[in-house]
Amino acid sequence: MTNKLSIGNTFMAGIIPAFTTGMGNGSVFGAAVMCAVGRGPFESWGGWGAEAYNPVTFAGFIDVMMLVFGVAFTIICWLAWSRHGALEARGESKAF
């Protein structure tokens, strides 16, 4: 059998739901850090144009964390799906 859960077959499931779920986790992490440390050394709010993605601004830190968590969660999901598909292809998955 072939692996039906390869990255090519799960690309859209990785890009849309996995990336947005990871971004949600990143926003919670960024907000928690901001609540813990306060505004801290951030001189600018950073909400306009390219400054919104500058990690040394207040909003930019959260936006960058959202992107990092989104990419990381997408990679984790693709690896898990691919390995699970390989187990199923070899007939080693266990059904309850």
KOLBA-693058 format. One record per residue (C-alpha): chain; residue number from 1; x, y, z. Coordinates in Angstrom, 3 decimals, decimal comma. Layout:
BEGIN
<chain A; n NUM; X X; Y Y; Z Z>
...
//
This chain:
BEGIN
<chain A; n 1; X 0,000; Y 0,000; Z 0,000>
<chain A; n 2; X 0,987; Y 3,619; Z -0,376>
<chain A; n 3; X 1,006; Y 6,387; Z 2,188>
<chain A; n 4; X -2,265; Y 8,259; Z 1,640>
<chain A; n 5; X -1,355; Y 10,885; Z 4,250>
<chain A; n 6; X 1,724; Y 12,339; Z 2,578>
<chain A; n 7; X 2,433; Y 16,058; Z 2,754>
<chain A; n 8; X 1,177; Y 16,458; Z -0,809>
<chain A; n 9; X -2,193; Y 14,936; Z 0,102>
<chain A; n 10; X -2,544; Y 16,902; Z 3,342>
<chain A; n 11; X -1,187; Y 20,232; Z 2,078>
<chain A; n 12; X -4,447; Y 22,194; Z 2,336>
<chain A; n 13; X -5,298; Y 20,625; Z 5,687>
<chain A; n 14; X -1,907; Y 21,806; Z 6,877>
<chain A; n 15; X -2,063; Y 25,295; Z 5,480>
<chain A; n 16; X -5,540; Y 26,343; Z 6,550>
<chain A; n 17; X -6,634; Y 24,623; Z 9,800>
<chain A; n 18; X -3,194; Y 23,701; Z 11,179>
<chain A; n 19; X -1,628; Y 27,103; Z 10,479>
<chain A; n 20; X -4,561; Y 29,043; Z 11,910>
<chain A; n 21; X -4,662; Y 26,817; Z 14,997>
<chain A; n 22; X -0,959; Y 27,408; Z 15,545>
<chain A; n 23; X -1,475; Y 31,138; Z 15,060>
<chain A; n 24; X -4,185; Y 31,080; Z 17,731>
<chain A; n 25; X -1,768; Y 29,384; Z 20,121>
<chain A; n 26; X 0,865; Y 31,990; Z 19,278>
<chain A; n 27; X -1,516; Y 34,856; Z 20,007>
<chain A; n 28; X -2,349; Y 33,380; Z 23,406>
<chain A; n 29; X 1,366; Y 32,921; Z 24,150>
<chain A; n 30; X 2,133; Y 36,483; Z 23,035>
<chain A; n 31; X -0,718; Y 37,919; Z 25,088>
<chain A; n 32; X 0,357; Y 35,908; Z 28,147>
<chain A; n 33; X 3,912; Y 37,199; Z 27,809>
<chain A; n 34; X 2,630; Y 40,738; Z 27,438>
<chain A; n 35; X 0,453; Y 40,324; Z 30,551>
<chain A; n 36; X 3,375; Y 38,869; Z 32,501>
<chain A; n 37; X 5,978; Y 41,481; Z 31,596>
<chain A; n 38; X 3,704; Y 44,420; Z 30,922>
<chain A; n 39; X 4,482; Y 46,777; Z 28,116>
<chain A; n 40; X 8,109; Y 46,614; Z 29,151>
<chain A; n 41; X 10,707; Y 48,166; Z 26,882>
<chain A; n 42; X 8,375; Y 48,484; Z 23,881>
<chain A; n 43; X 8,567; Y 52,112; Z 22,753>
<chain A; n 44; X 5,966; Y 51,813; Z 20,005>
<chain A; n 45; X 2,639; Y 50,050; Z 19,744>
<chain A; n 46; X 3,611; Y 48,929; Z 16,231>
<chain A; n 47; X 0,204; Y 48,658; Z 14,650>
<chain A; n 48; X 0,782; Y 50,362; Z 11,291>
<chain A; n 49; X 2,171; Y 48,875; Z 8,076>
<chain A; n 50; X 5,391; Y 46,909; Z 8,269>
<chain A; n 51; X 5,889; Y 48,009; Z 11,872>
<chain A; n 52; X 3,130; Y 45,540; Z 12,826>
<chain A; n 53; X 5,592; Y 42,705; Z 12,118>
<chain A; n 54; X 8,614; Y 44,249; Z 13,824>
<chain A; n 55; X 9,275; Y 42,000; Z 16,841>
<chain A; n 56; X 10,589; Y 44,870; Z 18,965>
<chain A; n 57; X 7,201; Y 46,588; Z 18,974>
<chain A; n 58; X 4,271; Y 45,619; Z 21,184>
<chain A; n 59; X 1,925; Y 44,291; Z 18,469>
<chain A; n 60; X 4,823; Y 43,082; Z 16,326>
<chain A; n 61; X 5,971; Y 40,661; Z 19,027>
<chain A; n 62; X 2,545; Y 39,024; Z 19,126>
<chain A; n 63; X 2,310; Y 38,920; Z 15,315>
<chain A; n 64; X 5,727; Y 37,285; Z 14,996>
<chain A; n 65; X 4,811; Y 34,732; Z 17,690>
<chain A; n 66; X 1,625; Y 33,935; Z 15,762>
<chain A; n 67; X 3,596; Y 33,270; Z 12,580>
<chain A; n 68; X 6,256; Y 31,190; Z 14,370>
<chain A; n 69; X 3,665; Y 29,075; Z 16,190>
<chain A; n 70; X 1,646; Y 28,664; Z 12,973>
<chain A; n 71; X 4,628; Y 27,378; Z 11,009>
<chain A; n 72; X 5,763; Y 25,113; Z 13,856>
<chain A; n 73; X 2,311; Y 23,572; Z 14,372>
<chain A; n 74; X 1,897; Y 23,017; Z 10,627>
<chain A; n 75; X 5,231; Y 21,181; Z 10,438>
<chain A; n 76; X 4,328; Y 19,070; Z 13,480>
<chain A; n 77; X 0,961; Y 18,136; Z 11,930>
<chain A; n 78; X 2,518; Y 17,225; Z 8,572>
<chain A; n 79; X 5,095; Y 15,012; Z 10,271>
<chain A; n 80; X 2,465; Y 13,304; Z 12,411>
<chain A; n 81; X 0,109; Y 12,713; Z 9,460>
<chain A; n 82; X 2,933; Y 11,405; Z 7,292>
<chain A; n 83; X 4,185; Y 8,984; Z 9,948>
<chain A; n 84; X 0,649; Y 7,807; Z 10,707>
<chain A; n 85; X 0,055; Y 7,227; Z 6,985>
<chain A; n 86; X 3,283; Y 5,222; Z 6,782>
<chain A; n 87; X 2,118; Y 3,019; Z 9,675>
<chain A; n 88; X -1,251; Y 2,477; Z 8,007>
<chain A; n 89; X 0,426; Y 1,646; Z 4,695>
<chain A; n 90; X 2,503; Y -1,053; Z 6,413>
<chain A; n 91; X -0,575; Y -2,365; Z 8,264>
<chain A; n 92; X 0,857; Y -1,563; Z 11,680>
<chain A; n 93; X -1,881; Y 0,795; Z 12,908>
<chain A; n 94; X -3,987; Y -0,583; Z 15,711>
<chain A; n 95; X -7,757; Y -0,355; Z 15,632>
<chain A; n 96; X -9,752; Y -0,537; Z 18,840>
//
